[in-house]
């Protein structure tokens, strides 16, 4: 499938007026609404939600910017993961909750390279991706299902630490249904290094590293 066909298919799959993925968040116990408290406890300078759709975490997770390749009305920015211009090592946490499992392995690799580059040393990447589908539809050809081998490949390639997982979470048609829809692989990677905290000068916009005393006082 070429890039134009993939893009057109994704536009149809994620049409803002019909997409309801935000309604499934309460089915995920490890990469769902629990992330609000868990990430806020990290006191992040910046959280990037890559493929945010309706940007459900906006206003709930501290200092979050959500972007999507589709023009969802509540997304902060409209762009693809491949083209997003975030600076290297700018984010304490990058979320990719169902956004990096479309296309072929080459595209997945390009997208993983990007989110790793945005993550601070000591920062985290939270991933939720297809592991096994229990259905077929007209979008099946573009869906990428992660395997343990894929997980191990990217973990080793980027020298990432496995902070949590991988575990399997299951999604049903709706929260009151027992018809299994898909199995999702969920994990947290951590980039090696010491995570630095910054403060920004409101006039010059220059960043300076915060002292441990400042961090403890703010928290």
DRENFIMAR-665824 format. One line per 4 residues: their letters; for each residue x, y, z of N, C-alpha, C. Coordinates in nm, 3 decimals. Each point is the difference from the previous one (the first is absolute). Layout:
<atoms>
A) X Y Z X Y Z X Y Z  ...
</atoms>
This chain:
<atoms>
XXXX) 0.085 -0.120 0.000 -0.085 0.120 0.000 0.089 0.125 0.000  -0.022 0.090 -0.098 0.082 0.120 -0.006 -0.046 0.104 0.103  0.079 0.105 0.013 -0.027 0.099 0.103 -0.132 0.073 -0.021  -0.034 0.029 -0.126 -0.126 0.070 -0.027 -0.120 -0.086 0.037
XXXX) 0.007 -0.128 -0.033 -0.110 -0.090 0.033 -0.012 -0.017 0.151  0.113 -0.014 0.068 -0.001 -0.011 0.146 -0.061 0.125 0.062  0.040 0.117 -0.049 -0.051 0.125 0.054 -0.151 0.012 -0.019  -0.049 -0.035 -0.118 -0.144 0.006 -0.027 -0.077 -0.097 0.088
XXXX) 0.056 -0.119 0.022 -0.067 -0.099 0.084 -0.005 0.045 0.145  0.110 0.060 0.048 0.001 0.051 0.137 -0.098 0.115 0.016  -0.013 0.084 -0.103 -0.097 0.110 0.006 -0.141 -0.054 0.020  -0.031 -0.110 -0.067 -0.132 -0.060 0.013 -0.018 -0.066 0.136
XXXX) 0.102 -0.072 0.045 -0.008 -0.071 0.128 -0.013 0.097 0.117  0.069 0.114 -0.009 0.002 0.094 0.111 -0.075 0.129 -0.032  -0.109 -0.012 -0.071 -0.083 0.118 -0.027 -0.052 0.055 0.134  0.030 0.127 0.032 -0.034 0.054 0.132 -0.147 -0.011 0.037
XXXX) -0.088 0.010 -0.099 -0.143 -0.003 0.031 -0.050 -0.139 0.038  0.077 -0.104 -0.029 -0.046 -0.136 0.029 0.092 -0.078 0.093  0.124 0.044 0.017 0.095 -0.076 0.081 -0.038 0.006 0.148  -0.003 -0.116 0.066 -0.043 -0.007 0.139 0.103 -0.067 0.091
XXXX) 0.125 0.004 -0.042 0.104 -0.065 0.079 0.012 0.052 0.142  -0.035 0.126 0.021 0.009 0.057 0.135 -0.095 -0.067 0.098  -0.103 -0.068 -0.052 -0.098 -0.066 0.087 0.053 -0.132 0.055  0.113 -0.047 -0.054 0.054 -0.129 0.045 0.101 0.015 0.111
XXXX) 0.036 0.120 0.037 0.109 0.022 0.095 -0.026 -0.069 0.133  -0.128 -0.009 0.041 -0.028 -0.061 0.130 0.015 -0.152 -0.002  0.021 -0.059 -0.119 0.024 -0.144 -0.007 0.146 -0.034 0.028  0.088 0.096 -0.012 0.142 -0.025 0.019 0.040 0.037 0.143
XXXX) 0.055 -0.095 0.070 0.036 0.021 0.141 0.145 0.041 0.018  0.083 -0.022 -0.103 0.142 0.031 0.010 0.036 0.119 -0.089  -0.071 0.016 -0.111 0.027 0.113 -0.090 -0.130 0.070 -0.034  -0.076 0.031 0.104 -0.127 0.070 -0.017 -0.003 0.124 0.088
XXXX) -0.110 0.021 0.068 -0.016 0.119 0.082 0.094 0.002 0.120  0.054 -0.116 0.037 0.099 -0.006 0.109 0.123 0.085 -0.028  0.026 0.027 -0.130 0.119 0.075 -0.036 -0.004 0.144 0.051  -0.118 0.052 0.023 -0.011 0.139 0.047 0.076 0.018 0.130
XXXX) -0.032 -0.081 0.099 0.067 0.014 0.130 0.146 -0.045 -0.007  0.026 -0.108 -0.072 0.136 -0.053 -0.003 0.098 0.096 -0.066  -0.042 0.064 -0.107 0.090 0.093 -0.068 0.011 0.132 0.076  -0.109 0.046 0.056 0.007 0.125 0.077 0.095 -0.012 0.120
XXXX) 0.012 -0.120 0.056 0.093 -0.021 0.111 0.145 0.020 -0.043  0.027 -0.009 -0.130 0.135 0.024 -0.051 0.033 0.148 -0.012  -0.101 0.087 0.022 0.018 0.145 -0.011 0.066 0.037 -0.133  -0.062 -0.036 -0.113 0.067 0.018 -0.129 0.005 0.146 -0.046
XXXX) 0.110 0.034 -0.066 0.010 0.128 -0.069 -0.081 -0.003 -0.130  0.003 -0.116 -0.068 -0.071 -0.016 -0.127 -0.039 -0.145 -0.019  -0.127 -0.022 -0.036 -0.050 -0.131 -0.040 -0.052 0.014 -0.143  0.044 -0.086 -0.089 -0.045 0.000 -0.138 -0.093 -0.118 -0.020
XXXX) -0.122 0.027 -0.044 -0.094 -0.107 -0.036 0.000 -0.011 -0.152  0.070 -0.100 -0.050 0.019 -0.018 -0.144 -0.114 -0.083 -0.057  -0.089 0.067 -0.074 -0.120 -0.066 -0.050 -0.111 0.010 0.102  -0.029 0.121 0.043 -0.089 0.024 0.115 -0.147 -0.012 -0.033
XXXX) -0.036 0.002 -0.129 -0.142 -0.003 -0.042 -0.075 0.114 0.070  -0.100 -0.034 0.082 -0.081 0.103 0.065 0.072 0.069 0.117  0.126 -0.037 0.024 0.083 0.068 0.101 -0.063 -0.008 0.139  -0.042 -0.122 0.035 -0.072 -0.020 0.125 0.081 0.036 0.124
XXXX) 0.131 -0.015 -0.006 0.082 0.027 0.118 0.032 0.148 0.018  -0.035 0.082 -0.097 0.028 0.143 0.009 -0.073 0.060 0.119  0.071 0.078 0.081 -0.060 0.060 0.119 -0.002 -0.093 0.119  0.039 -0.125 -0.019 0.006 -0.097 0.110 0.143 -0.039 0.032
XXXX) 0.083 -0.017 -0.103 0.142 -0.026 0.020 0.076 0.131 -0.013  0.086 0.028 0.095 0.072 0.126 0.006 0.088 0.020 -0.123  -0.006 0.122 -0.056 0.089 0.042 -0.109 -0.003 -0.094 -0.121  -0.119 -0.042 -0.036 -0.017 -0.092 -0.113 -0.031 0.076 -0.128
XXXX) 0.066 -0.042 -0.108 -0.033 0.046 -0.135 -0.039 -0.123 -0.081  -0.120 0.003 -0.056 -0.047 -0.112 -0.080 -0.007 0.037 -0.146  0.053 -0.088 -0.086 -0.009 0.025 -0.143 -0.050 -0.125 -0.070  -0.056 0.021 -0.118 -0.050 -0.112 -0.080 0.014 0.035 -0.148
XXXX) 0.015 -0.102 -0.083 0.012 0.022 -0.143 -0.133 0.042 -0.061  -0.109 -0.027 0.071 -0.135 0.039 -0.044 -0.042 0.124 0.078  -0.081 0.086 -0.062 -0.038 0.125 0.065 -0.114 -0.020 0.098  0.031 -0.064 0.111 -0.096 -0.008 0.110 -0.012 0.138 0.062
XXXX) -0.123 0.043 0.030 -0.018 0.139 0.043 0.071 0.037 0.129  0.025 -0.097 0.089 0.062 0.033 0.128 0.150 -0.031 0.003  0.055 -0.050 -0.108 0.144 -0.022 -0.006 0.073 0.134 -0.003  0.114 0.007 0.066 0.076 0.125 0.001 0.066 0.026 -0.135
XXXX) 0.046 -0.106 -0.066 0.070 0.012 -0.127 -0.045 -0.110 -0.095  0.007 0.028 -0.129 -0.035 -0.099 -0.102 0.126 -0.032 -0.080  0.052 -0.122 0.017 0.121 -0.043 -0.070 0.019 -0.149 0.025  0.081 -0.061 -0.082 0.032 -0.141 0.020 0.116 -0.013 0.098
XXXX) 0.016 -0.120 0.052 0.115 -0.026 0.088 0.130 0.026 -0.075  0.005 -0.042 -0.126 0.123 0.014 -0.077 0.039 0.146 -0.022  -0.099 0.089 -0.007 0.029 0.140 -0.032 -0.002 0.093 0.121  -0.037 -0.053 0.116 -0.011 0.086 0.119 0.137 0.059 0.036
XXXX) 0.007 0.132 0.024 0.130 0.068 0.014 0.047 0.018 0.145  -0.035 -0.088 0.090 0.044 0.016 0.138 0.153 -0.013 0.008  0.057 0.075 0.091 0.145 -0.005 0.019 0.041 -0.132 0.063  0.123 -0.038 -0.025 0.052 -0.121 0.062 0.008 0.017 0.152
XXXX) -0.037 -0.107 0.070 0.011 -0.009 0.145 -0.074 0.113 0.071  -0.123 0.026 -0.047 -0.079 0.109 0.059 -0.108 -0.049 0.095  -0.040 -0.127 -0.009 -0.119 -0.047 0.071 0.034 -0.096 0.113  -0.069 0.018 0.112 0.012 -0.095 0.110 -0.072 -0.130 -0.032
XXXX) -0.112 0.012 -0.070 -0.080 -0.118 -0.037 -0.052 0.019 -0.142  0.007 -0.104 -0.080 -0.066 -0.004 -0.130 -0.103 -0.113 0.004  -0.123 0.033 -0.032 -0.108 -0.099 -0.008 -0.022 -0.039 -0.145  -0.007 -0.129 -0.026 -0.038 -0.050 -0.132 -0.102 -0.112 0.024
XXXX) -0.122 0.043 0.023 -0.106 -0.091 0.044 -0.087 -0.039 -0.119  0.047 -0.098 -0.075 -0.075 -0.045 -0.116 0.032 0.077 -0.126  0.111 0.071 -0.001 0.035 0.079 -0.119 0.112 -0.061 -0.082  0.082 -0.087 0.060 0.112 -0.057 -0.073 -0.027 -0.148 -0.025
XXXX) -0.104 -0.026 -0.077 -0.029 -0.137 -0.043 -0.077 -0.001 -0.133  0.045 0.087 -0.089 -0.057 0.005 -0.135 0.114 0.008 -0.101  -0.017 -0.067 -0.114 0.102 0.001 -0.102 0.095 -0.118 0.014  0.112 0.007 -0.071 0.095 -0.110 0.002 0.108 0.023 0.106
XXXX) 0.090 -0.097 0.010 0.104 0.006 0.103 0.089 0.123 -0.019  0.026 0.039 -0.123 0.085 0.116 -0.026 -0.060 0.128 0.057  -0.132 0.015 -0.015 -0.066 0.118 0.055 -0.001 -0.004 0.152  -0.027 -0.118 0.057 0.004 -0.014 0.146 0.138 0.041 0.052
XXXX) 0.104 -0.044 -0.070 0.136 0.032 0.044 0.026 0.150 -0.007  -0.047 0.065 -0.105 0.017 0.145 -0.013 -0.070 0.072 0.114  -0.119 -0.044 0.036 -0.076 0.066 0.106 0.062 -0.024 0.137  0.047 -0.122 0.025 0.066 -0.027 0.127 0.128 0.083 0.012
XXXX) 0.074 0.013 -0.107 0.121 0.084 0.003 -0.033 0.142 0.043  -0.114 0.052 -0.049 -0.039 0.138 0.034 -0.035 0.012 0.148  -0.086 -0.087 0.051 -0.044 0.016 0.139 0.117 -0.022 0.097  0.092 -0.088 -0.035 0.118 -0.018 0.085 0.084 0.127 0.000
XXXX) 0.012 0.066 -0.115 0.082 0.122 -0.009 -0.059 0.113 0.084  -0.132 0.004 0.015 -0.062 0.107 0.078 0.015 -0.020 0.150  0.027 -0.121 0.044 -0.004 -0.035 0.141 0.129 0.040 0.071  -0.013 0.067 0.113 0.116 0.035 0.081 0.071 -0.126 0.049
XXXX) 0.131 0.007 0.023 0.063 -0.106 0.077 -0.071 -0.014 0.135  -0.034 -0.122 0.035 -0.075 -0.022 0.122 -0.150 0.012 -0.018  -0.044 0.045 -0.119 -0.143 0.014 -0.027 -0.062 -0.131 -0.046  -0.131 0.006 -0.024 -0.078 -0.121 -0.025 -0.076 0.007 -0.132
XXXX) -0.016 -0.116 -0.061 -0.087 -0.017 -0.116 -0.105 -0.103 0.038  -0.126 0.039 -0.008 -0.110 -0.091 0.035 -0.067 -0.045 -0.129  0.003 -0.129 -0.024 -0.049 -0.057 -0.125 -0.121 -0.090 0.023  -0.098 0.012 -0.089 -0.110 -0.097 -0.008 -0.019 -0.031 -0.148
XXXX) 0.009 -0.126 -0.037 -0.002 -0.036 -0.141 -0.071 -0.133 -0.020  -0.051 -0.021 -0.121 -0.063 -0.127 -0.033 0.098 -0.115 0.020  -0.047 -0.103 0.066 0.076 -0.124 0.010 -0.071 -0.111 -0.080  -0.131 -0.010 0.018 -0.079 -0.099 -0.073 -0.140 0.056 -0.020
XXXX) -0.050 -0.011 -0.122 -0.135 0.046 -0.032 -0.094 -0.119 -0.006  -0.120 0.019 0.051 -0.102 -0.104 -0.002 -0.112 0.037 -0.097  0.038 0.071 -0.104 -0.098 0.042 -0.099 0.073 0.035 -0.129  -0.072 0.011 -0.106 0.051 0.049 -0.127 -0.094 0.106 -0.052
XXXX) 0.055 0.103 -0.060 -0.081 0.104 -0.061 0.075 0.055 -0.121  -0.053 0.103 -0.060 0.062 0.054 -0.121 0.130 0.072 0.028  0.034 0.018 0.129 0.125 0.066 0.036 0.108 -0.100 0.042  -0.031 -0.129 -0.009 0.093 -0.102 0.050 0.136 0.007 -0.067
XXXX) 0.003 0.037 -0.126 0.126 0.000 -0.074 0.101 0.102 0.052  -0.048 0.103 0.068 0.092 0.104 0.046 0.040 -0.019 0.147  -0.061 -0.095 0.069 0.027 -0.018 0.142 0.126 -0.083 0.021  0.086 0.048 0.088 0.124 -0.069 0.034 -0.017 -0.059 0.139
XXXX) 0.020 -0.131 0.013 -0.010 -0.065 0.130 0.139 -0.026 0.055  0.028 0.055 0.116 0.130 -0.014 0.064 0.018 -0.140 0.056  0.119 -0.049 -0.011 0.036 -0.129 0.060 0.106 0.023 0.106  0.029 -0.104 0.078 0.110 0.010 0.098 0.131 0.031 -0.071
XXXX) 0.014 -0.054 -0.121 0.122 0.023 -0.076 0.016 0.148 -0.037  -0.111 0.065 -0.040 0.005 0.143 -0.032 0.037 0.080 0.124  -0.062 -0.033 0.111 0.027 0.069 0.126 0.149 -0.012 0.036  0.054 -0.119 -0.009 0.140 -0.023 0.034 0.093 0.073 -0.097
XXXX) -0.037 0.003 -0.127 0.083 0.066 -0.100 0.017 0.149 0.031  -0.111 0.070 0.027 0.010 0.144 0.024 0.061 0.029 0.137  -0.027 -0.086 0.098 0.061 0.017 0.131 0.152 -0.003 -0.011  0.052 -0.098 -0.074 0.144 -0.015 -0.015 0.059 0.106 -0.093
XXXX) -0.070 0.033 -0.106 0.054 0.097 -0.095 0.028 0.135 0.066  -0.092 0.043 0.088 0.013 0.132 0.062 0.054 -0.008 0.143  0.042 -0.121 0.041 0.058 -0.018 0.133 -0.097 0.049 0.108  -0.128 -0.032 -0.017 -0.103 0.047 0.093 -0.014 -0.095 0.118
XXXX) -0.040 0.056 0.112 -0.030 -0.079 0.119 -0.148 -0.034 -0.001  -0.035 -0.118 0.045 -0.141 -0.040 0.010 -0.046 0.036 0.140  -0.076 0.107 0.011 -0.047 0.049 0.130 -0.121 -0.078 0.048  -0.086 -0.041 -0.094 -0.121 -0.075 0.036 -0.047 -0.080 -0.121
XXXX) -0.045 -0.121 0.024 -0.054 -0.081 -0.108 0.109 -0.077 -0.073  -0.029 -0.046 -0.124 -0.131 0.017 -0.065 -0.105 -0.094 0.058  -0.123 0.049 0.002 -0.114 -0.080 0.043 -0.108 0.012 -0.107  -0.094 -0.089 0.005 -0.110 0.000 -0.096 -0.126 0.053 0.067
XXXX) -0.061 0.099 -0.061 -0.131 0.048 0.043 -0.099 -0.029 -0.112  -0.122 -0.028 0.036 -0.102 -0.039 -0.098 -0.105 0.108 -0.015  -0.044 0.019 -0.124 -0.106 0.096 -0.026 -0.121 -0.072 -0.058  -0.116 0.033 0.053 -0.125 -0.058 -0.044 -0.078 0.103 -0.080
XXXX) -0.109 -0.042 -0.060 -0.079 0.092 -0.081 -0.042 0.120 0.082  -0.042 -0.022 0.121 -0.026 0.109 0.093 0.015 -0.057 0.141  -0.005 0.086 0.098 0.031 -0.043 0.136 -0.102 -0.098 0.057  -0.116 -0.013 -0.062 -0.104 -0.091 0.050 -0.012 -0.126 -0.085
XXXX) 0.096 -0.021 -0.090 -0.006 -0.111 -0.095 0.111 -0.099 0.030  -0.023 -0.129 -0.030 0.104 -0.099 0.023 0.057 -0.053 -0.130  -0.021 0.073 -0.111 0.054 -0.040 -0.130 0.137 0.066 -0.016  0.104 -0.083 0.001 0.136 0.052 -0.004 0.029 0.061 -0.136
XXXX) 0.055 0.120 0.001 0.030 0.073 -0.122 0.148 -0.010 -0.038  0.087 0.023 0.095 0.143 -0.001 -0.030 0.080 -0.015 0.127  0.121 -0.050 -0.015 0.096 -0.007 0.109 0.107 0.105 -0.025  0.024 0.082 0.101 0.096 0.109 -0.012 0.122 -0.029 0.086
XXXX) 0.118 0.019 -0.059 0.125 -0.009 0.075 0.030 0.137 0.058  0.026 0.004 0.130 0.020 0.127 0.070 0.132 -0.006 0.076  0.079 0.107 -0.010 0.125 0.004 0.075 0.049 0.143 0.016  0.090 0.017 0.095 0.073 0.125 0.021 0.147 -0.026 -0.029
XXXX) 0.058 0.078 -0.088 0.144 0.004 -0.015 0.055 0.118 0.079  0.122 -0.010 0.044 0.070 0.114 0.058 0.132 0.018 -0.072  0.030 0.124 -0.035 0.127 0.031 -0.066 0.109 0.009 0.106  0.112 -0.066 -0.020 0.106 0.005 0.102 0.047 0.143 0.027
XXXX) 0.038 0.025 0.123 0.052 0.132 0.037 -0.076 0.060 0.117  0.042 0.118 0.040 -0.060 0.073 0.111 -0.097 0.103 -0.056  -0.123 -0.005 0.041 -0.100 0.094 -0.052 0.017 0.137 0.066  0.023 0.103 -0.082 0.019 0.135 0.049 -0.132 0.077 -0.002
XXXX) -0.015 0.089 0.097 -0.118 0.087 0.008 0.043 0.141 -0.035  -0.089 0.072 -0.069 0.035 0.133 -0.048 -0.103 0.104 0.045  0.047 0.126 0.006 -0.091 0.113 0.015 0.025 0.092 -0.118  -0.102 0.076 -0.037 0.011 0.086 -0.118 -0.015 0.146 0.041
XXXX) 0.086 0.082 -0.053 -0.009 0.145 0.024 -0.112 0.054 -0.088  -0.102 0.066 0.059 -0.116 0.044 -0.079 0.030 0.112 -0.098  0.115 0.067 0.017 0.037 0.110 -0.090 0.089 -0.051 -0.114  0.108 -0.067 0.037 0.096 -0.046 -0.102 -0.034 -0.137 -0.056
XXXX) -0.086 -0.073 0.071 -0.035 -0.138 -0.038 0.119 -0.095 0.008  0.102 0.038 0.076 0.116 -0.086 0.020 -0.029 -0.104 0.108  0.050 -0.122 -0.022 -0.016 -0.107 0.097 0.121 -0.009 0.090  -0.024 -0.021 0.128 0.108 -0.030 0.093 -0.042 -0.119 0.084
XXXX) 0.099 -0.078 0.038 -0.030 -0.119 0.079 -0.044 0.040 0.140  -0.105 -0.064 0.048 -0.049 0.029 0.135 0.081 -0.078 0.102  0.021 0.063 0.114 0.071 -0.069 0.108 -0.094 -0.099 0.068  0.059 -0.095 0.073 -0.081 -0.098 0.071 -0.086 0.067 0.104
XXXX) 0.049 0.109 0.061 -0.079 0.073 0.100 -0.123 0.060 -0.064  0.016 0.061 -0.119 -0.114 0.058 -0.071 -0.102 -0.107 -0.034  0.047 -0.115 -0.045 -0.092 -0.108 -0.038 -0.079 -0.047 0.120  0.066 -0.022 0.113 -0.069 -0.046 0.121 -0.100 0.104 0.048
XXX) 0.036 0.129 -0.009 -0.090 0.106 0.045 -0.124 0.006 -0.087  0.018 -0.012 -0.133 -0.113 0.006 -0.093 -0.095 -0.119 0.019  0.056 -0.118 0.021 -0.081 -0.119 0.015 -0.071 0.001 0.133
</atoms>
